[in-house]
Amino acid sequence: MSILDTPIARLDGTAATLRELTDGRPALVVNVASKCGLTPQYSGLEEIQKTYGDRGFTVVGVPCNQFMGQEPGTAEEIAEFCSATYGVSFPMTEKIEVNGEGRHPLYAALTSLPDADGEAGDVQWNFEKFLVAADGTPVSRFRPRTEPTDPAIATAIESLLG
């Protein structure tokens, strides 16, 4: 089964799969949090959405509260924060776990992908980024401190868009 067929609800709780959230487009899947020092990365993620959305690309935000409780809000609070503070227009999923025994199946697949240093395994912190090809193949992993506007991310996205 492709990771695109992995069930993961939308932030509003309606059923979906990664394929439905991405409309079959390549995507940058990012575990996000509203009360983290890295939260301003939402601006860069929205910039990616605006830059590449019309070219068949999307960002997918995946709220997670596993890192020092930095995403404590309800789905409604998360949606309001993202919209009001950062103008987020990309799809967001339900709040999930990305590490540990309760790790969502999507992240079970994504975390097997090594980063640029060859390290796979657990998500290190909020705002870890996974680039997924249109066919569902995870192709690149960027650690949390890599800004969404980093040229390496742009190059990787461009390589998928041709």
PyMOL commands that set and color helices and strands:
alter all, ss='L'
color gray80, all
select helices_A, chain A and resi 3-5+18-22+41-55+75-86+105-110+151-161
alter helices_A, ss='H'
color red, helices_A
select strands_A, chain A and resi 27-32+58-63+129-132+138-142
alter strands_A, ss='S'
color yellow, strands_A
deselect
rebuild
show_as cartoon
